[in-house]
Amino acid sequence: MKTEWTLKEISEWTKADSEVKIPAIQRGVVWKPYQVELLWDTILRQFPIGAFTLSHLRTESTDIYNLIDGQQRWNAVALGYGTLSNEDCILWFDLKPDEKVWDSSNTTRKYIIRATTKAHPWGYKANDECTTLNTSQKRAALQEFGVDDNEYEGTISLAETYPIESGLPIPLCWMIAAGEEYSEDKDGFAKCIMDKIEENKASRKFKLKQVDEINDSLIVKRFEAFKSLSHYKIPTINILQETIDNESEDKGEAGALSDIEILFNRIGTGGTPITQSELMYSAVKAYWPELSKENDRLATLYMPPHTLISLAFQLVLSTTDKGLQRAPSVAKVRKLASGDGIRAAIDKLYCTDGNGSVMSRMLSSVDQWLTNYDKIPKVLRTTIARKSPDVYLLLMAFAKWKEEKQIETTTGEEALFRATAYYLHWMVGDKFDVANSIYKAVAKSEFSKWGNIIKQELLVSCVKGTITPLLSPEAFRGLFTLEGDKNWRPYGNGRGNMPWWTLWETISYNKEMLLYAQRGYMCKRFPHYDPARQDLWEDKNRPWDFDHIIPQDWIHRKGSWRQAYTEYCEAWKDNNGNMAAIPFWVNRAKSNEANWEEYKENPVSLLADEQIFEFGKLFNVMLNRDAKQAKCFAEKTFARMCKIYNEVYALLEPVDFRIGEIAFAEKTGIRNRKERMNTIRDIL
């Protein structure tokens, strides 16, 4: 039984014929860039990185091992050797760290390993936390890479970039390979690296920074660290496979973890914590190994794999009698594995044929509804999948009925589904309860009646106080009569307690609504940006900034005392009416200057004010001191906010349940409430 492994051997666990396998129960890559970079600094300093845990199975011809604990460290080692695809991450070794960006007093590192990722192709800061670069630094990186600012759409090939905050970075895999091949030959080590640099000039596999400054002396300085890698070995703790198999057979009592699941939890406590959803997916992969390939493929297009598999199980478990089901626990997944009915239903979703799998067709339908055939930014679809999975589950149920009945939905029906999803996502508190009531109601009705049924369920929820009702665009515009009094505020005179105030707040500050309102601009400017991938989402990398149309610095300069209209203007400063999503490089260039060129070039898609060409004359940095400018700013912001609401209302109108002219006036009192409730009662 093998008890230790070299780094080279570990890096080759990716090969199909490797004696070490990555079992299905293992989750995907979850380590952050700083963890990968620091691991390699640890290795180069000859520090131990802990033991791997393997299960061992001896056969007649060979020994087979399964990796039980250490997957994230294995992945980091393989990245260093370049045995994994470099589409998502490349590791670099900095031969000469730039003193301007690397302060050794602020890091525990001795060797500067740098990562560039698909989410951050320009790399990270050279500190122990791998802090992300700010917008101006990203913009400078694009210019240095020779990427046209206007063509940046959220994706850059890693072959075109390098860690921008570095001195002389070269691929780590070159240093490792040279160190192992020439562990006794310092000159051969340096020549090997220089040869690779020359070869790269023709192949252009990597983009190198200031390559002409690299010389033998810089490379030889690192010889001692890399020649030792061939002798670096990692110990393993071995568990007999028979023990694993025996423990797996002990299912435990209903609702309890099996012994093998307890084992995985315990040995994983020293690394990145395993979430319940990840553990559930691990159980699914163990009991339904045939699902993981198709599930993982689809997940890269829409959402994290553990979210997708959870929704699939919820879907097959949901019935018209029981309604929508919650995400299953690990114990329930284990119990369902022995049931032929559920297994057959799940397999039916994922089984592929000439037209793909049922699941792929369902998700394609949902995607078309939510993006309106790519006319709505994909970031909004992904946000629903991540933040409102119950809403996404309802759409999957609609798509399942469509698939089973072999029907083609009309434009109007798709608009209804889209409106239902976004309404629940934006306007509803208890999303599961409302989605469930809609699911059970429409399941018992004809398809043609779904529109009225959905409206009725939303109206009932409105009476319960769980959702925010809409207003007509005309009523929304009539909510305020703006005054120039410096003490006037939107929430003043009791307006903050009105029934419509929640709607006002939502439209004012929900940035997703802003993205929807300028959807044409977003799809044109960033057509390839899709944060479905977990790594892209977690880093919160995006190609746009939210710009204050009237610079916030004009309203409240740091260090200056408050002016007469500072608070008056601050009430509108961060309102969506004064915000727009524009490319981050454009926003940084704009800064706090009187620059509205982006709005002038895209007046319709950015919902720009008709007087945008005159803003330089209407406003200046003394905005918060001048009554006329301040009131004009409030009026312009409110007017643009009404434009945003018009767009949002047009999307949600199919589910507007204000039948019989149910209105929410500013006036309060027992009589108004009684009339309102009587009207709702008559409709019900």
N, C-alpha and C positions, 0 to 999 in steps of 0.2 A: 504494500500500500504506500503510494508516494506521499511524502510528508512536506516537501518544499518544492517551489517552482521558481524558475528564473523569470525576469520581466519579459524576455523574448517569448518564452513558452506561454505566458499569460496573454500576451498580445495576440497570439495565434489561436486563442479559444474561439475566435470569430469564424475560423475555417469550418467547412462542413464536415471534414473528417477528423476534427479535433476530438481528443479523448475526454475533454471536459465540455459538457453541454449546459446551455442556459435553459432551465426548465420553464414550462409554460406559466407556472405560478408566479414567476418573477415579474415585477412591474417594469415600466419603462424607465428611461433615464430621467432622474429628478435632481441631480446635483447642479448647483449653480457654478458659473465660471470661476468664482474665487476658490471654490473647493477643488476644482480640477487644477488650477494654477498652483495652489499651495501644496497639493499632493506631490506634484513634480518637484517643487522646491524641496520638499521633505525627502524625496527619493535621491535627488542629486547630492544632498547633504549626508546621505547614508543613514538617515534616521529610519526607524522601523515604521511601517504603516499599518501594522496589525495583521492578524492571520485571516485567511479565507476559510470558510466552512464549506466542505464538500461532502456529498454522499457518495459512497463507493460501492460499486457493483462489480464483482469479479465474474467474468464469463470464461468459457473454455479457451478462448483465443486472446482475449485482451481485458484490460481494466477500463471501466467506464465510470466517469464521475459526473455528478450534477452539482452545479454551483448553488449553494443554499444561502450563503451570506457573503457579500463582497461585490455585488454586481456593479455598484456605482464606481468602486475603485478599479475594477476590471475595465470598465468603459473608459475611465480616465487614462489608464495605462495604454489601452488600444489606440486612443486618440493620439497619444504621444508618438507611438510607433507608426501612425498613419495607416493602420490596418482597417480603420473604419472609414466610411464615406466622408469626404471633406466638404460635402454640400452644406452641412449644418454648422461645422466647427473646425477651425484649424488652430493648432497650438504653435506658438512661435517662441524662439529663444532670443533674447536681446543681447547681442554681443557687446554693445556699448550703450547702456541706459542713458537717456538724455537727462542731463543734470537739471534741466529746466522743469521737467515734469516728474522726476523721481527723486524724492527726498528720503534717503535711507533712514532718517530718524523717525519717519512716520510709517515704517513698515518693518515687519519681522523677517522679510525675505533676504536671502543671500543671492539667489539666482532669480532673474526676472523672466518668468514664463508668462507669455501673454496669449490670450484667446481672442480670436475674432469669430463671431457667430452670425448666423443668418439674421438674427434680430438686431445685432450690433456689429455690422461688418467693419466698423472703424475701431473696434476694440473697446476697452474700458480703461479707467484710470489705474495707475500703477500703485495702488494701495491694497491692503489686505482684504478690503471689502469689495474690490472691483467695482467701485462707484461708476455709474453710467455718466457719459459725457453730457454736457449741457448743449443747448441748441446751437450756440455760436460755434462750439467746438466741432459739432457734427457738420455744420455748414462749411467750416474750414477744411474738414476732412474731405468732403465732396470735391472741393476745389483742388485739393492736392492730388486726389485720385484721378482728376481729369474728367469727372462725371458732371455733365451739364445739369445745373440746378433744376432747370425746367423739365428735364427728362426723368428726374428721380421720382419714382412712383412706389416706393416702399420695398423694392427688392433689388439687391445688388449682388452679383456673383462674387463669392469670396476669392476667386482668382483675380479680381480686380482691386483688391484691398489688402491692407496690412494694418497692424495696430498703430494708430496715428500717433499716440503718445509714447513713442519708443525711439531709440537711437538708431541701431542697426539690427533689425529683427530678421532672422532667417527661420525656416521651418524647423521645429524641434526634431522632427523625424530624421532630418539630415544629420544633425549632431549625434543623435542616438545611434544611427546606422554606422557612422564613421567611427564612433567610439568603440563599438563592438567589433568592427572589422579590423581596426588598427589600434587595439588596446595596448600594444607594445611598441608602437611606431608613431611618435609625435609628429614627425614630418608628413608621414602618410596620412595621418588624421587631418592635418591642415590641407594637404593637396586634395584629399577626397572632397572636402567642403568646397574648395575653389573650383574643382571640376564640376560639381553639381550646379554651382552658380553659372558657369559657362554654358552647361547643357540647358539650363532654365532660360537663357536668353533666346534659345531657339524654340523650346517647347512652350514657354510662357505659362507654365502650370501655376506658378506663383508670381505675384507682383512683389518685387523687392524694393525696399526704400534705400536710396543712396548707396546702391550696390558697389559703386566704384571705390567707396571708402573702406570696404572690407579688405583686410589683408591677413597674411599668415600669422603675424604676431597677435592680432586680436583673437584669432581662432585658437592658437596654441595655448593661450591663457586659460582656456576652458578644458584643456585636454585631461587634466587629472580628474575632474568631476565626471566626465563621460566615459573614460576608460574603465571606471569602476562599475559601471552598470552591468557588465557581463557577469560580474560576481555577486550582484545584488539578488538575494533570494527571499521569497516570501513564504513563511510557513503556512501549513494548512491543518485545520482540525477536521478529521474525517469521521463521518457517521456512516455506519453500514446501511446500505440501501434496504436491507431486510427490516431494519428498525423503522425506517421511514414508511415502508409499506405496511408494517404492522400497525403503526400509530395512525396511519391514514384510514385503516379499516375501522378504527374506533370512532364511531360517529358522535358518541356522547349523547346526552339527553337533548330533547327538543329545545332549541333556543340557546344551547351552549356551544362554545367553541370546541372543536375536536382537539385532540392532543397535538396533532401536527400543526394546526393553526396557532395553538399556544406557543409551540416551538418557534414558528416564524416570527411571532410577535416578540418573543423574548430575545432571540438572537439579533433582531433588528433594532433593539432599543438604543444601541450606541450610534446609529447612523441617522439619516433623515427620517423623521417619523412617518409611519405608514397611516394614511387616512382610512377611515372605514370604507369609503367608496373604492379606494385602491385595493384594499384587502378583499372586498367583495368581488372585484374583477379578477383578482388572483384566484379566488375560489372558482369563478366561472371558467377560467382558463384551465384549471385543474380538472374540472368535471366535464367541461365542454371544450376540449382543446381544438375541435374542428371550427370553432367560431372565431378564434382570435385573428386569423389572417384577414378575413373579410371585414371584421369589426375595426381592426387597426387601420385598414386601408380607407374605410369610410370616415374614420375619426379624423384623419389628416385633412379632410375636406370641410368638416363641420364643427367638431367639438372634441374634448378629451375622450379617449377610449372608454374610460370607466363611466363617464356620464352617458355615453351612447348605449353601452351594454345595459346599464341600469334602466334607461328608458325602454329598451327592447323588452326587458323582463316585465316592467310595469305594464307595457302595452298588452302582452299576451295574458297577463293575469287580470286585466280589467274586463269587466262584464257589464252588461246593461243593468243587471240587478245590483251588483256590488259597487258599480261605479269605478272611477279611476283608482288604481292602487298605488300605494307609496313605494319608495325604493326598497327592494328586498334586503334583508340582512344576510350575513354570511351563513348563518344557520339555516335560513330559508332556502338559499341557493343550494346548499348541501342536500336539504330534504327534497327539493324539486328535481334534483338530478336523477332520483330513482323513479320519478313518475313519467310514464311513457307519453301521456297527453301533453304536458308542458314541454318535454324534450322535442316532441314532434312539431309543436307550434313554433318553438324557437328555431329549430333547424329549418323550418319552412321559410322563415324570414331571411335567413342568411345563406340558404342554398343557392348557388349560382347556376344559371343556365345561359343560353345564347344571348339573352337580353339582360344579363346581370342578375343580381339577387332582388328579391322582393323589397328588402330593406333599402337597397340602393335606389330603387324606383320611388319608394315612399319618400326618402330623404330628398330626392331630386324634386318631387312635387312640392314638399314643404319649402325647399329653397326657392323655388320659382314663386311661390306665394309670398314669402317674406321679402324677397328682393325684387319682386315684380319683373322677373326676367332681366335681372342685372340693372334695373333702373333705380334701385335703392342700394346704398352702400352695404357691403357684406358685413361690415363691422356691427351693424344693427342686428342682423340675423344671428351672428355669433353671440352677441350680448344676451339675446333672449335664451339661447341654448344654455348659456352658462348661469345667468342670474335668475331666469324664470323657466326652469326645466319643466314645471307643471304645465305651462302654456305651450311649450314645444311638444309635450306629450299629447295635449289635446289636438294639435295639428297633425301629429303622427296618426292619431285615431281617425281623423278626417281622411288622411291619405290612405289608411288601411281600408276604410270603407270604399273609397274610390277604386282602389286596386281590386278588391274582392268583387265589386259590382261591375267592373270593367266599363266605367263611365268616364266621359270627358267633361271636365268642369268648364263652365262658361266664364267669361270675363267678369260678370257680375258676381258669380259664386266665389271666384278667387278673391275679388275685392272684399267680400264678406269675411272670408277666412283671414285675410290680411288685417282687416280692421279689428276683428275679434282678438287676434294675437297681440297687436300693438296696444289696443285698449286695455287688455288685461295686464300687459307688461308695464304700462305707464300709469294706469289710473286705479289699479286695484290693489288693496292691501293683502287680503287672504286669497292669493291666486289659486291655490289648490281647491279651496271650497267653491269658488265661483266656476272654475274650469270643470270641476266635478259635476256641479249642478247643470251646466250646459251639456256635458257629455251624456248624462242620463236622460236629459230632456230630448235632445235631438235623436238619440238612439231609438226612440219609440215613435218617431215621426217621419213623414215623407221628406225626401231631400228638398223638395220645392218649398217647404214650410220652415226650413231651418232659420231663415233670416228673422222672421217674426218671433220664433221661439227664443233665439239668442237675445233679442231685444227684451223680451219679457223676463228672461232670467236676470239680465242686467238691471232691469227696473226693480225687481224684487230685491236684489242685492243693494240697490240704492236706498230702498226703504230701510233695510237693515243697517245702513250706514257704512258699508264696507267698500264702496267704490266712489270715485269722484265723477259727478255728472258733467256733461258737456253744456256749453252754451252755443247759441248760433254766433257766427262771426259778427253779426250786427250787434247782438247783445254784449259780446265781449268788448267791442269798441266803445260801447256806451257805459262801461263800468266806471270810468273816471271822467271828471272834468278837471283837467290839470290847472292848477293855480300857480301863480308866481310868488306867493308868500314863501319866505325862506323857511318857515316852520311846517309847510305842507309836506305830507308823506303819503305814499300809496296806502299804507295800513291805517292812516288816521281816520278820525271821525267814526270809529267803530267798524271800519271796513275789514280790519283783520279778523273780525269775528263772524263775518258773513259766510253763508254756505258756499259761495263761489270762491272764497279766498284760497282754498286748497288748489283749485284749478289754476288760479292766477299764479300761485307760487310754483306750481309744476311747470307751466309754460314759461315762467320767468327764468328758471334755473336748470331745467333738465336739458343737459347738453345733447342727449340723443335726439330730442325733438329739433334742436338746432341743426344737427347733422342731417336729419330727414328733410327739413325745410330747404336746405341747400344741397339736396341729393344730386341734382344735375351737375353741380360744380364738383362735388366729391367724387362722383363716378368718372368725370372727365379728368380731374387732376390726379387721382390716385386709383386708377382702374385695377391695378394688380395687388393692392393692399388688402389682405385677408387675414385677420388674426385668429383663424381657426386653430392654428398650431399652438400648443401649450407654451412652448418656449418663447414664441413671439408675444403672447399675451402677458406672461408673467413679468417680462421686462418692461411692459407698458411702452414698448417702442412704437411710435407712429410717425408718419411723415408730415403731420400738421401740428400747429399750435392754435390755441384759442386766443384770438387777437381782440384787444379792446379797440373798437373802431375810433372812439375818442380816447386817447391814451389816458390810462388811470393816473399817470404822473401829473397830468394837467389838473386833476381833481384834488389830489392830496399828495403834495410833495413831501418826502420824508424830511423831518427836521424843521419843517415850517409850521407855524401856528395855524390853527383853523381859521379859514376865512368865512365870510358871512353865509356863503352858499355851499360850503364844503359838504355838510351832512345832507343837504337837499340833493346834491349831485350824486353823493355816494349811494343814495337809495336806488339809483339807476345804473351806477357804474358797472356792476357785474351782471346786470340783467341781460338775457339773451338778445334783447333788442340792440345792445351795444357790443355784442360778441359775434365773432365769425371764425370758422375753422379755415385757415389758409396755410399754405406750405410753411414749414418752420423756418426755411431759409428766407422766405419773403417777409415773414413776421420780424425776424431779427434785423433784417435790413431796414425795415420800417421803423423799428424802435419806438421812440416817443416823438418822432418827427411828424409834421403835418403832411403825411404821405398816404394817399388813398388810391394809388395807381392800380392796385390789384382789384379794387372795387369798381374803378372806372372802366377797366378792361372786361369785367364780368358783372355788369350791373344787375342783370336779371337773375342769374343763378346765385348771386350773393345777396339778393334782395336789398340792393343798395338804395339809399334814399335818392329821390329825384334831384336833390340839390347837392349831391356828393361832390360835384365839380366846384361848388361854392363853399365847401367846408372850411377851406383855408381862410376865407373872409368871415365866416359865421362864428368860428371858434378860435381861441388861442389859449396859451398857457395860463391866462388869468380867468379862465372859465368859472372857477369857484368864487370869484369876487364880483362878478357882473350878473345882475338879476336877469337881464335880457338873454345873455348867453346861456345861463343856467336853465331858464324855462324852455328855451329853444332846444337845448340838449335833451331835456325830459320829453318834450313833444316828439323829437326825432326818434328817440329810443322807443317810446310807446308805439309810434307809428310802425316802426320796423317789427316790433313784437307782434303787432296785429297781423302783419304780413306772415310772420312765422305761424301764428295761430290759424290763419286761413289755410295754409298748407297742411297743417296737422289735422284740422277739422275735415278737410276734403278727404284725407285718408281714413278718418274714423267715422265719417258720416253714415256708412251702412249700418252701424250699430248704435246710432243716436236714438235713444229710447224716449226722447221728450215728445211723446205723442200727446195730442190734445193741448199743445202749447203750455206744457208745464214750465213755469218760469221761476227763477229764484231772484226776487227783487232785493234791493238793499234794505228795504223796510223790514222791521221785525215786529213781533207781537203775536198774541194768541190767535187773532182773527186770520192773519196771513198764513200762519202755520196750519190752522184748521182747514182753510180753503185748499192749500197745497195738498194736504193729506187726503182730503175728500176727492180731489181730482185723481190722485194716484189710486185711491180705492176704487173709483168708478172704472178706471182703465183695467185694473186687475179683475 
